[in-house]
């Protein structure tokens, strides 16, 4: 009777040890999978955002050019000393300031890891705002 209990204990002990090793291996494989997925997602997001950074750089370039045009127009508006023209210029300048805020908003979406649709939407809004600011500047210039 003693021998059969000893054999039963050995078999049970070996089974439990084998299951423990299998659970440890399964846990390691599962953690490795989640780690690999997280790293590959980070790499994909970083590589994909490069095109968005290029668009932001282009928007900043357009903004800087437009700011230069606004500054030169400001001098001409001040020389005209026309109250209505100054009011129109100030309204157009507000649109330019809003364009800069929209560009910053799009850049923030990229750095915070928003979805590509959200990033593109914010870039489109910034582009439209720049176009509106440019059109408003052209309207002020046409009134001079």
DSSP file (Angstrom, degrees, kcal/mol; ACC not computed):
  #  RESIDUE AA STRUCTURE BP1 BP2  ACC     N-H-->O    O-->H-N    N-H-->O    O-->H-N    TCO  KAPPA ALPHA  PHI   PSI    X-CA   Y-CA   Z-CA
    1    1 A X     >        0   0    0      0, 0.0     4,-1.8     0, 0.0     5,-0.2   0.000 360.0 360.0 360.0 -37.0    0.0    0.0    0.0
    2    2 A X  H  >  +     0   0    0      1,-0.2     4,-2.1     2,-0.2     5,-0.1   0.895 360.0  52.3 -65.2 -39.1    2.8    2.3    0.8
    3    3 A X  H  > S+     0   0    0      1,-0.2     4,-2.5     2,-0.2    -1,-0.2   0.890 107.4  50.8 -66.3 -39.5    4.4    1.9   -2.6
    4    4 A X  H  > S+     0   0    0      2,-0.2     4,-2.4     1,-0.2    -1,-0.2   0.869 110.0  50.5 -68.6 -35.1    1.2    2.7   -4.5
    5    5 A X  H  X S+     0   0    0     -4,-1.8     4,-2.6     2,-0.2    -1,-0.2   0.907 110.9  49.7 -66.6 -39.4    0.8    5.9   -2.5
    6    6 A X  H  X S+     0   0    0     -4,-2.1     4,-2.3     2,-0.2    -2,-0.2   0.919 112.5  46.7 -64.8 -43.0    4.3    6.9   -3.3
    7    7 A X  H  X S+     0   0    0     -4,-2.5     4,-2.4     2,-0.2    -1,-0.2   0.892 112.6  50.1 -64.7 -40.0    3.8    6.2   -7.0
    8    8 A X  H  X S+     0   0    0     -4,-2.4     4,-2.5     2,-0.2    -2,-0.2   0.906 110.8  49.6 -64.6 -41.5    0.5    8.1   -6.9
    9    9 A X  H  X S+     0   0    0     -4,-2.6     4,-2.8     2,-0.2    -2,-0.2   0.905 111.1  49.5 -62.9 -42.7    2.3   11.0   -5.2
   10   10 A X  H  X S+     0   0    0     -4,-2.3     4,-2.6     2,-0.2    -2,-0.2   0.919 112.3  47.4 -63.0 -44.4    5.1   11.0   -7.8
   11   11 A X  H  X S+     0   0    0     -4,-2.4     4,-2.2     2,-0.2    -2,-0.2   0.921 114.9  45.6 -64.7 -43.4    2.6   11.0  -10.7
   12   12 A X  H  X S+     0   0    0     -4,-2.5     4,-2.5     2,-0.2    -2,-0.2   0.916 113.3  50.2 -65.8 -42.8    0.6   13.8   -9.1
   13   13 A X  H  X S+     0   0    0     -4,-2.8     4,-2.3     1,-0.2    -2,-0.2   0.904 111.6  47.7 -62.6 -43.3    3.7   15.8   -8.3
   14   14 A X  H  X S+     0   0    0     -4,-2.6     4,-2.6     2,-0.2    -1,-0.2   0.888 111.4  51.0 -65.7 -39.7    5.0   15.4  -11.9
   15   15 A X  H  X S+     0   0    0     -4,-2.2     4,-2.5     2,-0.2    -2,-0.2   0.927 111.6  47.0 -64.3 -45.3    1.7   16.4  -13.4
   16   16 A X  H  X S+     0   0    0     -4,-2.5     4,-2.3     2,-0.2    -2,-0.2   0.914 113.2  49.0 -64.2 -42.2    1.4   19.5  -11.2
   17   17 A X  H  X S+     0   0    0     -4,-2.3     4,-2.4     2,-0.2    -2,-0.2   0.918 111.3  49.6 -62.7 -44.0    5.0   20.5  -12.1
   18   18 A X  H  X S+     0   0    0     -4,-2.6     4,-2.2     1,-0.2    -2,-0.2   0.912 111.4  48.6 -62.5 -43.5    4.4   20.0  -15.8
   19   19 A X  H  X S+     0   0    0     -4,-2.5     4,-2.5     2,-0.2    -1,-0.2   0.889 110.1  52.8 -63.7 -38.8    1.3   22.1  -15.7
   20   20 A X  H  X S+     0   0    0     -4,-2.3     4,-2.2     2,-0.2    -2,-0.2   0.923 109.5  47.7 -61.5 -45.0    3.2   24.8  -13.8
   21   21 A X  H  X S+     0   0    0     -4,-2.4     4,-2.4     2,-0.2    -1,-0.2   0.899 112.0  50.5 -63.4 -40.5    5.9   24.9  -16.4
   22   22 A X  H  X S+     0   0    0     -4,-2.2     4,-2.6     2,-0.2    -2,-0.2   0.903 110.4  49.3 -64.5 -41.6    3.3   25.0  -19.2
   23   23 A X  H  X S+     0   0    0     -4,-2.5     4,-2.2     2,-0.2    -1,-0.2   0.894 111.0  49.9 -65.0 -39.0    1.5   27.9  -17.5
   24   24 A X  H  X S+     0   0    0     -4,-2.2     4,-2.3     2,-0.2    -2,-0.2   0.929 112.4  47.1 -64.8 -44.5    4.8   29.8  -17.1
   25   25 A X  H  X S+     0   0    0     -4,-2.4     4,-2.5     1,-0.2    -2,-0.2   0.909 111.4  51.1 -62.5 -42.5    5.6   29.3  -20.8
   26   26 A X  H  X S+     0   0    0     -4,-2.6     4,-2.4     1,-0.2    -1,-0.2   0.898 110.5  49.7 -62.4 -40.0    2.1   30.4  -21.8
   27   27 A X  H  X S+     0   0    0     -4,-2.2     4,-2.5     2,-0.2    -2,-0.2   0.914 111.0  48.7 -64.7 -43.4    2.5   33.5  -19.7
   28   28 A X  H  X S+     0   0    0     -4,-2.3     4,-2.3     2,-0.2    -2,-0.2   0.916 112.8  47.8 -63.3 -43.8    5.9   34.4  -21.2
   29   29 A X  H  X S+     0   0    0     -4,-2.5     4,-2.2     2,-0.2    -2,-0.2   0.906 112.4  49.4 -63.7 -42.2    4.6   33.9  -24.8
   30   30 A X  H  X S+     0   0    0     -4,-2.4     4,-2.2     2,-0.2    -2,-0.2   0.917 112.2  47.0 -64.8 -44.2    1.5   36.0  -24.1
   31   31 A X  H  X S+     0   0    0     -4,-2.5     4,-2.4     1,-0.2    -1,-0.2   0.883 111.4  51.8 -64.7 -38.7    3.6   38.8  -22.6
   32   32 A X  H  X S+     0   0    0     -4,-2.3     4,-2.6    -5,-0.2    -2,-0.2   0.903 109.0  51.0 -64.2 -40.3    6.0   38.7  -25.5
   33   33 A X  H  X S+     0   0    0     -4,-2.2     4,-2.5     2,-0.2    -2,-0.2   0.942 112.1  45.4 -62.1 -48.4    3.1   38.9  -27.9
   34   34 A X  H  X S+     0   0    0     -4,-2.2     4,-2.3     1,-0.2    -2,-0.2   0.885 113.6  50.4 -64.8 -38.2    1.6   42.0  -26.2
   35   35 A X  H  X S+     0   0    0     -4,-2.4     4,-2.4     2,-0.2    -2,-0.2   0.927 111.4  47.6 -63.9 -45.3    5.0   43.6  -26.0
   36   36 A X  H  X S+     0   0    0     -4,-2.6     4,-2.7     1,-0.2     5,-0.2   0.905 111.9  50.6 -62.6 -41.8    5.7   43.0  -29.7
   37   37 A X  H  X S+     0   0    0     -4,-2.5     4,-2.1     1,-0.2    -1,-0.2   0.916 111.1  48.2 -62.8 -43.6    2.3   44.4  -30.6
   38   38 A X  H  X S+     0   0    0     -4,-2.3     4,-2.0     2,-0.2    -2,-0.2   0.911 113.7  46.8 -64.8 -42.1    2.8   47.5  -28.6
   39   39 A X  H  X S+     0   0    0     -4,-2.4     4,-2.3     2,-0.2    -2,-0.2   0.922 112.7  48.3 -67.1 -43.8    6.3   48.1  -30.0
   40   40 A X  H  X S+     0   0    0     -4,-2.7     4,-2.5     1,-0.2    -1,-0.2   0.865 110.6  52.0 -66.6 -34.1    5.1   47.6  -33.6
   41   41 A X  H  X S+     0   0    0     -4,-2.1     4,-2.6    -5,-0.2    -1,-0.2   0.905 109.5  49.9 -66.1 -40.5    2.2   49.9  -33.1
   42   42 A X  H  X S+     0   0    0     -4,-2.0     4,-2.3     2,-0.2    -2,-0.2   0.905 112.1  47.4 -63.7 -41.9    4.5   52.6  -31.8
   43   43 A X  H  X S+     0   0    0     -4,-2.3     4,-2.5     2,-0.2     5,-0.2   0.919 112.4  49.4 -66.2 -43.5    6.8   52.2  -34.8
   44   44 A X  H  X S+     0   0    0     -4,-2.5     4,-2.5     1,-0.2    -2,-0.2   0.921 112.2  47.9 -61.4 -44.3    3.9   52.3  -37.2
   45   45 A X  H  X S+     0   0    0     -4,-2.6     4,-1.6     1,-0.2    -1,-0.2   0.909 112.9  48.5 -64.6 -41.9    2.4   55.4  -35.6
   46   46 A X  H  < S+     0   0    0     -4,-2.3     4,-0.4    -5,-0.2    -2,-0.2   0.908 114.4  44.9 -65.2 -42.1    5.8   57.2  -35.6
   47   47 A X  H >< S+     0   0    0     -4,-2.5     3,-0.9     1,-0.2     4,-0.4   0.888 113.2  50.8 -70.2 -38.3    6.5   56.3  -39.3
   48   48 A X  H >X S+     0   0    0     -4,-2.5     3,-0.7     1,-0.2     4,-0.6   0.791 102.5  60.2 -69.8 -27.9    3.0   57.3  -40.4
   49   49 A X  H 3X S+     0   0    0     -4,-1.6     4,-2.4     1,-0.2    -1,-0.2   0.604  83.3  82.6 -78.5  -9.1    3.1   60.6  -38.7
   50   50 A X  H <> S+     0   0    0     -3,-0.9     4,-1.7    -4,-0.4    -1,-0.2   0.895  90.9  49.6 -60.1 -40.5    6.1   61.7  -40.8
   51   51 A X  H <> S+     0   0    0     -3,-0.7     4,-1.8    -4,-0.4    -1,-0.2   0.868 109.9  51.7 -66.3 -35.6    3.9   62.7  -43.6
   52   52 A X  H  X S+     0   0    0     -4,-0.6     4,-2.4     2,-0.2    -2,-0.2   0.889 106.6  52.8 -68.4 -38.0    1.7   64.7  -41.2
   53   53 A X  H  X S+     0   0    0     -4,-2.4     4,-2.4     1,-0.2    -1,-0.2   0.873 107.2  53.4 -64.0 -35.1    4.8   66.5  -39.9
   54   54 A X  H  X S+     0   0    0     -4,-1.7     4,-2.1     2,-0.2    -1,-0.2   0.903 108.7  48.9 -64.2 -40.3    5.6   67.4  -43.5
   55   55 A X  H  X S+     0   0    0     -4,-1.8     4,-2.4     2,-0.2    -2,-0.2   0.903 110.8  50.0 -65.7 -40.4    2.1   68.8  -44.0
   56   56 A X  H  X S+     0   0    0     -4,-2.4     4,-2.7     2,-0.2    -2,-0.2   0.908 109.4  51.7 -63.9 -41.2    2.5   70.8  -40.8
   57   57 A X  H  X S+     0   0    0     -4,-2.4     4,-2.0     1,-0.2    -1,-0.2   0.900 110.2  49.2 -61.8 -40.1    5.8   72.2  -41.9
   58   58 A X  H  X S+     0   0    0     -4,-2.1     4,-2.4     2,-0.2    -2,-0.2   0.906 110.5  50.1 -65.4 -41.6    4.3   73.2  -45.2
   59   59 A X  H  X S+     0   0    0     -4,-2.4     4,-2.6     1,-0.2    -2,-0.2   0.905 110.2  50.4 -63.3 -40.9    1.4   74.9  -43.3
   60   60 A X  H  X S+     0   0    0     -4,-2.7     4,-2.5     2,-0.2    -1,-0.2   0.883 109.3  51.7 -64.2 -37.5    3.9   76.8  -41.2
   61   61 A X  H  X S+     0   0    0     -4,-2.0     4,-2.2     2,-0.2    -2,-0.2   0.934 111.7  46.0 -63.1 -46.5    5.8   77.9  -44.3
   62   62 A X  H  X S+     0   0    0     -4,-2.4     4,-2.5     1,-0.2    -2,-0.2   0.896 112.0  52.4 -62.7 -39.9    2.6   79.2  -45.8
   63   63 A X  H  X S+     0   0    0     -4,-2.6     4,-2.6     1,-0.2    -2,-0.2   0.921 108.5  49.7 -62.5 -44.5    1.7   80.9  -42.5
   64   64 A X  H  X S+     0   0    0     -4,-2.5     4,-1.9     2,-0.2    -1,-0.2   0.900 111.6  48.6 -63.0 -40.6    5.1   82.6  -42.3
   65   65 A X  H  X S+     0   0    0     -4,-2.2     4,-1.9     1,-0.2    -1,-0.2   0.917 112.6  48.4 -63.4 -42.2    4.8   83.9  -45.9
   66   66 A X  H  X S+     0   0    0     -4,-2.5     4,-2.5     1,-0.2    -2,-0.2   0.875 108.0  54.7 -67.0 -36.8    1.3   85.2  -45.2
   67   67 A X  H  X S+     0   0    0     -4,-2.6     4,-2.4     2,-0.2    -1,-0.2   0.898 106.7  51.4 -62.5 -40.5    2.5   86.9  -42.0
   68   68 A X  H  X S+     0   0    0     -4,-1.9     4,-2.1     2,-0.2    -1,-0.2   0.907 110.4  48.8 -62.3 -41.7    5.1   88.7  -44.0
   69   69 A X  H  X S+     0   0    0     -4,-1.9     4,-2.2     1,-0.2    -2,-0.2   0.897 110.3  51.2 -65.5 -40.0    2.5   89.9  -46.4
   70   70 A X  H  X S+     0   0    0     -4,-2.5     4,-2.3     2,-0.2    -2,-0.2   0.911 108.5  51.9 -62.2 -42.3    0.3   91.0  -43.6
   71   71 A X  H  X S+     0   0    0     -4,-2.4     4,-1.3     1,-0.2    -2,-0.2   0.909 111.1  46.1 -63.1 -42.1    3.1   93.0  -42.1
   72   72 A X  H  X S+     0   0    0     -4,-2.1     4,-1.3     1,-0.2    -1,-0.2   0.874 113.1  50.2 -69.1 -35.0    3.8   94.8  -45.3
   73   73 A X  H  X S+     0   0    0     -4,-2.2     4,-2.7     1,-0.2    -2,-0.2   0.852 102.2  62.4 -69.4 -33.7    0.1   95.5  -45.8
   74   74 A X  H  X S+     0   0    0     -4,-2.3     4,-2.6     1,-0.2    -1,-0.2   0.901 101.4  51.9 -58.3 -41.8   -0.1   96.9  -42.3
   75   75 A X  H  X S+     0   0    0     -4,-1.3     4,-1.7     1,-0.2    -1,-0.2   0.919 111.4  46.3 -61.4 -43.3    2.3   99.7  -43.2
   76   76 A X  H  X S+     0   0    0     -4,-1.3     4,-1.6     2,-0.2    -2,-0.2   0.885 112.0  51.1 -67.3 -38.3    0.2  100.6  -46.2
   77   77 A X  H  X>S+     0   0    0     -4,-2.7     4,-1.3     1,-0.2     5,-0.6   0.910 109.3  50.8 -65.6 -41.2   -3.0  100.5  -44.2
   78   78 A X  H  <5S+     0   0    0     -4,-2.6    -1,-0.2     1,-0.2    -2,-0.2   0.862 108.7  52.2 -64.3 -35.2   -1.5  102.8  -41.5
   79   79 A X  H  <5S+     0   0    0     -4,-1.7    -1,-0.2     1,-0.2    -2,-0.2   0.850 104.6  55.6 -69.9 -33.5   -0.4  105.3  -44.2
   80   80 A X  H  <5S-     0   0    0     -4,-1.6    -1,-0.2    -5,-0.1    -2,-0.2   0.837  89.0-155.2 -67.7 -32.7   -3.9  105.4  -45.7
   81   81 A X  T  <5 +     0   0    0     -4,-1.3     2,-0.5     1,-0.2    -3,-0.1   0.874  36.3 151.8  58.0  40.3   -5.4  106.4  -42.3
   82   82 A X     >< -     0   0    0     -5,-0.6     4,-2.3     1,-0.1    -1,-0.2  -0.910  40.1-152.8-105.4 123.1   -8.8  105.0  -43.2
   83   83 A X  H  > S+     0   0    0     -2,-0.5     4,-2.1     1,-0.2     5,-0.1   0.900  95.3  48.1 -63.6 -43.1  -10.9  103.8  -40.3
   84   84 A X  H  > S+     0   0    0      2,-0.2     4,-2.4     1,-0.2    -1,-0.2   0.895 112.0  49.9 -65.0 -40.7  -12.9  101.2  -42.4
   85   85 A X  H  > S+     0   0    0      2,-0.2     4,-2.5     1,-0.2    -1,-0.2   0.894 110.1  50.6 -65.5 -40.1   -9.7   99.9  -44.0
   86   86 A X  H  X S+     0   0    0     -4,-2.3     4,-2.5     2,-0.2    -2,-0.2   0.898 110.0  50.4 -64.7 -40.0   -8.1   99.5  -40.6
   87   87 A X  H  X S+     0   0    0     -4,-2.1     4,-2.1     2,-0.2    -2,-0.2   0.916 111.4  48.0 -63.4 -43.9  -11.2   97.6  -39.3
   88   88 A X  H  X S+     0   0    0     -4,-2.4     4,-2.2     1,-0.2    -2,-0.2   0.906 111.6  50.6 -63.5 -40.9  -11.1   95.3  -42.3
   89   89 A X  H  X S+     0   0    0     -4,-2.5     4,-2.6     1,-0.2    -2,-0.2   0.923 109.4  50.5 -63.0 -43.4   -7.4   94.7  -41.8
   90   90 A X  H  X S+     0   0    0     -4,-2.5     4,-1.7     1,-0.2    -1,-0.2   0.888 109.9  50.2 -62.8 -39.4   -7.9   93.9  -38.1
   91   91 A X  H  X S+     0   0    0     -4,-2.1     4,-1.3     2,-0.2    -1,-0.2   0.897 112.0  48.0 -64.7 -40.5  -10.6   91.4  -38.9
   92   92 A X  H  X S+     0   0    0     -4,-2.2     4,-1.6     1,-0.2    -2,-0.2   0.888 107.9  55.4 -66.7 -38.6   -8.3   89.8  -41.5
   93   93 A X  H  X S+     0   0    0     -4,-2.6     4,-2.2     1,-0.2    -1,-0.2   0.856 102.8  56.4 -63.3 -35.0   -5.5   89.7  -38.9
   94   94 A X  H  X S+     0   0    0     -4,-1.7     4,-2.3     1,-0.2    -1,-0.2   0.883 104.3  53.2 -63.2 -37.9   -7.8   87.8  -36.5
   95   95 A X  H  X S+     0   0    0     -4,-1.3     4,-1.8     2,-0.2    38,-0.2   0.877 107.8  51.0 -63.9 -36.8   -8.3   85.2  -39.2
   96   96 A X  H  X S+     0   0    0     -4,-1.6     4,-1.9     2,-0.2    -2,-0.2   0.903 109.3  49.8 -66.6 -41.1   -4.5   84.8  -39.5
   97   97 A X  H  X S+     0   0    0     -4,-2.2     4,-1.9     1,-0.2    -2,-0.2   0.896 109.7  51.6 -63.8 -39.3   -4.2   84.4  -35.8
   98   98 A X  H  X S+     0   0    0     -4,-2.3     4,-2.3     1,-0.2    -1,-0.2   0.859 105.4  56.3 -64.9 -34.8   -6.9   81.7  -35.9
   99   99 A X  H  X S+     0   0    0     -4,-1.8     4,-2.2    30,-0.2    -1,-0.2   0.917 106.4  49.4 -62.7 -42.8   -4.9   80.0  -38.7
  100  100 A X  H  X S+     0   0    0     -4,-1.9     4,-2.4     1,-0.2    -2,-0.2   0.902 110.2  51.1 -63.1 -40.3   -1.9   79.7  -36.4
  101  101 A X  H  X S+     0   0    0     -4,-1.9     4,-2.1     1,-0.2    -2,-0.2   0.893 110.1  49.6 -63.1 -39.4   -4.1   78.3  -33.6
  102  102 A X  H  X S+     0   0    0     -4,-2.3     4,-2.1     2,-0.2    24,-0.3   0.869 109.6  50.9 -68.2 -36.6   -5.4   75.7  -36.1
  103  103 A X  H  X S+     0   0    0     -4,-2.2     4,-2.3     2,-0.2    -2,-0.2   0.925 111.4  48.0 -64.8 -44.0   -1.9   74.7  -37.1
  104  104 A X  H  X S+     0   0    0     -4,-2.4     4,-2.3     1,-0.2    -2,-0.2   0.877 109.7  53.7 -63.0 -37.1   -0.9   74.3  -33.5
  105  105 A X  H  X S+     0   0    0     -4,-2.1     4,-1.7     2,-0.2    -1,-0.2   0.897 109.2  47.5 -64.1 -41.7   -4.0   72.3  -32.9
  106  106 A X  H  X S+     0   0    0     -4,-2.1     4,-1.5    16,-0.2    -2,-0.2   0.902 111.4  50.7 -66.7 -40.9   -3.1   69.9  -35.8
  107  107 A X  H  X S+     0   0    0     -4,-2.3     4,-2.3     1,-0.2    -2,-0.2   0.890 108.3  53.2 -63.2 -38.8    0.4   69.6  -34.5
  108  108 A X  H  X S+     0   0    0     -4,-2.3     4,-2.1     1,-0.2    -1,-0.2   0.872 104.5  55.4 -63.3 -37.7   -0.9   68.8  -31.1
  109  109 A X  H  <>S+     0   0    0     -4,-1.7     5,-2.5     2,-0.2     4,-0.4   0.871 109.0  48.0 -64.1 -36.0   -3.1   66.0  -32.6
  110  110 A X  H ><5S+     0   0    0     -4,-1.5     3,-1.1     3,-0.2    -2,-0.2   0.948 113.2  45.6 -68.9 -48.7    0.0   64.4  -34.1
  111  111 A X  H 3<5S+     0   0    0     -4,-2.3    -2,-0.2     1,-0.3    -1,-0.2   0.795 111.7  52.1 -69.5 -26.7    2.1   64.6  -30.9
  112  112 A X  T 3<5S-     0   0    0     -4,-2.1    -1,-0.3    -5,-0.2    -2,-0.2   0.510 114.1-116.2 -87.7  -2.8   -0.7   63.2  -28.8
  113  113 A X  T < 5 +     0   0    0     -3,-1.1    -3,-0.2    -4,-0.4    -2,-0.1   0.835  49.1 172.6  78.4  33.4   -1.2   60.3  -31.1
  114  114 A X      < -     0   0    0     -5,-2.5    -1,-0.1    -6,-0.2    -5,-0.0  -0.175  44.1 -77.4 -66.7 168.7   -4.7   61.0  -32.3
  115  115 A X     >  -     0   0    0      1,-0.1     4,-2.5     4,-0.0     5,-0.2  -0.289  39.9-114.1 -66.5 152.9   -6.3   58.9  -35.1
  116  116 A X  H  > S+     0   0    0      1,-0.2     4,-2.6     2,-0.2     5,-0.2   0.851 117.5  54.6 -57.4 -34.7   -5.1   59.5  -38.6
  117  117 A X  H  > S+     0   0    0      2,-0.2     4,-2.2     1,-0.2    -1,-0.2   0.914 109.4  46.9 -65.2 -41.9   -8.7   60.7  -39.5
  118  118 A X  H  > S+     0   0    0      2,-0.2     4,-2.3     1,-0.2    -2,-0.2   0.906 113.0  49.2 -65.8 -42.1   -8.6   63.3  -36.7
  119  119 A X  H  X S+     0   0    0     -4,-2.5     4,-2.3     2,-0.2    -2,-0.2   0.941 112.6  46.9 -62.8 -47.3   -5.2   64.5  -37.6
  120  120 A X  H  X S+     0   0    0     -4,-2.6     4,-2.5     1,-0.2    -1,-0.2   0.881 110.3  53.8 -63.1 -38.1   -6.1   64.9  -41.3
  121  121 A X  H  X S+     0   0    0     -4,-2.2     4,-2.1     1,-0.2    -1,-0.2   0.924 110.3  46.2 -61.6 -44.8   -9.3   66.7  -40.3
  122  122 A X  H  X S+     0   0    0     -4,-2.3     4,-2.2     2,-0.2   -16,-0.2   0.869 111.6  51.5 -67.9 -36.0   -7.4   69.2  -38.2
  123  123 A X  H  X S+     0   0    0     -4,-2.3     4,-2.4     2,-0.2    -1,-0.2   0.912 109.6  50.4 -65.2 -41.4   -4.8   69.7  -41.0
  124  124 A X  H  X S+     0   0    0     -4,-2.5     4,-2.5     2,-0.2    -2,-0.2   0.898 109.5  50.8 -62.8 -40.4   -7.7   70.4  -43.4
  125  125 A X  H  X S+     0   0    0     -4,-2.1     4,-2.3     2,-0.2    -1,-0.2   0.919 110.7  48.8 -63.1 -43.0   -9.2   72.9  -41.0
  126  126 A X  H  X S+     0   0    0     -4,-2.2     4,-2.2   -24,-0.3    -2,-0.2   0.901 110.9  50.7 -63.7 -40.5   -5.9   74.7  -40.7
  127  127 A X  H  X S+     0   0    0     -4,-2.4     4,-2.1     2,-0.2    -2,-0.2   0.918 110.9  48.3 -63.3 -43.5   -5.5   74.7  -44.5
  128  128 A X  H  X S+     0   0    0     -4,-2.5     4,-2.3     1,-0.2    -2,-0.2   0.895 110.5  51.6 -63.9 -39.4   -8.9   76.2  -45.0
  129  129 A X  H  X S+     0   0    0     -4,-2.3     4,-2.5     2,-0.2   -30,-0.2   0.892 108.5  51.1 -65.9 -38.7   -8.2   78.8  -42.3
  130  130 A X  H  X S+     0   0    0     -4,-2.2     4,-2.3     2,-0.2    -1,-0.2   0.908 110.2  49.9 -63.0 -40.9   -5.0   79.8  -44.1
  131  131 A X  H  X S+     0   0    0     -4,-2.1     4,-2.5     2,-0.2    -2,-0.2   0.894 110.6  49.7 -64.7 -38.9   -6.9   80.2  -47.3
  132  132 A X  H  X S+     0   0    0     -4,-2.3     4,-2.6     2,-0.2    -2,-0.2   0.912 110.8  49.3 -65.7 -41.9   -9.5   82.3  -45.6
  133  133 A X  H  X S+     0   0    0     -4,-2.5     4,-2.0   -38,-0.2    -2,-0.2   0.887 112.0  49.2 -63.7 -38.8   -6.8   84.5  -44.1
  134  134 A X  H  X S+     0   0    0     -4,-2.3     4,-2.2     2,-0.2    -2,-0.2   0.910 111.5  48.5 -66.5 -42.3   -5.2   84.9  -47.5
  135  135 A X  H  X S+     0   0    0     -4,-2.5     4,-2.1     2,-0.2    -2,-0.2   0.904 110.3  51.4 -64.5 -41.2   -8.5   85.8  -49.1
  136  136 A X  H  X S+     0   0    0     -4,-2.6     4,-2.1     1,-0.2    -1,-0.2   0.891 109.2  50.9 -63.6 -38.7   -9.2   88.3  -46.4
  137  137 A X  H  X S+     0   0    0     -4,-2.0     4,-2.5     1,-0.2    -1,-0.2   0.915 109.2  50.6 -63.9 -42.1   -5.8   89.9  -47.0
  138  138 A X  H  X S+     0   0    0     -4,-2.2     4,-2.1     1,-0.2    -2,-0.2   0.876 108.5  52.9 -63.0 -36.6   -6.5   90.1  -50.7
  139  139 A X  H  X S+     0   0    0     -4,-2.1     4,-1.1     2,-0.2    -1,-0.2   0.912 109.8  48.1 -64.8 -41.7   -9.8   91.8  -50.0
  140  140 A X  H >X S+     0   0    0     -4,-2.1     3,-0.5     1,-0.2     4,-0.5   0.921 111.6  50.0 -64.3 -42.9   -8.1   94.4  -47.9
  141  141 A X  H >< S+     0   0    0     -4,-2.5     3,-1.0     1,-0.2    -1,-0.2   0.865 106.5  55.2 -64.2 -35.4   -5.5   95.0  -50.6
  142  142 A X  H 3< S+     0   0    0     -4,-2.1    -1,-0.2     1,-0.2    -2,-0.2   0.772 104.3  55.0 -70.3 -23.4   -8.2   95.4  -53.2
  143  143 A X  H <<        0   0    0     -4,-1.1    -1,-0.2    -3,-0.5    -2,-0.2   0.576 360.0 360.0 -83.3  -9.3   -9.8   98.2  -51.1
  144  144 A X    <<        0   0    0     -3,-1.0    -1,-0.2    -4,-0.5    -2,-0.2   0.492 360.0 360.0 -79.3 360.0   -6.6  100.1  -51.0
